[in-house]
Amino acid sequence: MFIQSKSRQIITKPTTVASSVGEYLERLDNGAATKRIVYLADQLGTDLPTREELVASFTSGYSPLDPTRPETGSTDSTYRLRINVEPATLEPTES
C-alpha cells in the first residue's frame, strides 16, 4: 500500500529524508503530498527541519491520507487530511 511504503521509507532513512524533504516538497509544489509527509513525519516522530514552513504552505482543502483508498474516515484539521487508513498500519514493522 502507498502510505505504508512511504512511512517505511521515513523510518528506515530518517536523517536523509528529513534533511531534504522540504526541498523536494517545494519543488514538487503539491499541497496534498506536503500534508501527507508532514502528517507521517509527525506520527513517526521524525523531526522535519522545515516543518513550520511546510505547515504554512498547506492548501485549504482536505486530501485523503492514502490517495489509493476511498475517501472515508475522520478528518484532521491540523493537517487538513481525511484519515482513510487505520493508524496502526502506519506503525513501523519488521522487514
ZIZI-V70054 format. One record per pair of residues at least 12 apart in sequence whose ideal C-beta (glycine too) atoms are under 10 Angstrom apart, sorted by the first residue. I is the first residue (numbers start at 1). GAP is how many residues later the second one is. Records with the same first field share a line. If there is no record, write none. Layout:
I: GAP / GAP
This chain:
1: 65 / 67 / 68 / 84 / 88
2: 34 / 63 / 64 / 65 / 66 / 67 / 83
3: 33 / 36 / 37 / 61 / 62 / 63 / 64 / 65 / 66 / 81 / 82 / 86 / 87
4: 62 / 81 / 85 / 86 / 87 / 89
6: 27 / 30 / 31 / 34 / 60 / 84
7: 29 / 32 / 33 / 34 / 36 / 37 / 39 / 78 / 82 / 83 / 84 / 85 / 86
8: 36 / 82 / 84 / 85 / 87
9: 31
10: 27 / 30 / 31 / 33 / 34 / 35 / 36 / 38 / 80 / 82
11: 29 / 33 / 34 / 35 / 79 / 80 / 81 / 82 / 84
12: 80 / 83
13: 33
14: 27 / 30 / 31 / 32 / 33 / 34
15: 31 / 32
17: 20 / 23 / 24 / 29 / 31
18: 23 / 28 / 29 / 30 / 31 / 32 / 33
19: 29 / 30 / 31
20: 29 / 30
21: 13 / 16 / 17 / 20 / 25 / 27 / 28 / 29 / 30 / 33
22: 12 / 15 / 16 / 26 / 27 / 28 / 29 / 31 / 32 / 35
23: 27
24: 13
25: 12 / 13 / 23 / 25 / 28 / 29 / 32
26: 24 / 27 / 28 / 31
29: 28
30: 29 / 33
31: 26 / 27 / 28 / 29 / 30 / 32 / 49
32: 26 / 27 / 29 / 30 / 31 / 32 / 33 / 35 / 48 / 49
33: 30 / 34
34: 19 / 20 / 21 / 23 / 24 / 25 / 29 / 45
35: 19 / 20 / 22 / 23 / 24 / 26 / 27 / 28 / 30 / 41 / 43 / 44 / 45 / 46
36: 27 / 28 / 29 / 30 / 31 / 43 / 45
37: 17
38: 12 / 13 / 16 / 17 / 19 / 20 / 40 / 41 / 43
39: 24 / 26 / 37 / 39 / 40 / 41 / 42 / 44 / 51
40: 25 / 39 / 50
41: 13
42: 13 / 36 / 37
43: 22 / 36 / 44 / 47 / 48
44: 46 / 47 / 48
55: 23 / 24 / 25
58: 20 / 21 / 22 / 23
59: 21
60: 20
61: 19
62: 13 / 14 / 15 / 17 / 18 / 19 / 20
63: 16 / 17 / 18 / 19 / 21
64: 17 / 18 / 19 / 20 / 21
65: 14 / 16 / 17 / 18 / 19 / 20 / 22 / 25
66: 15 / 16 / 17 / 18 / 19 / 23 / 24
67: 17
68: 16 / 17
69: 13 / 15 / 16
70: 12 / 14
71: 13
72: 12
73: 12 / 13
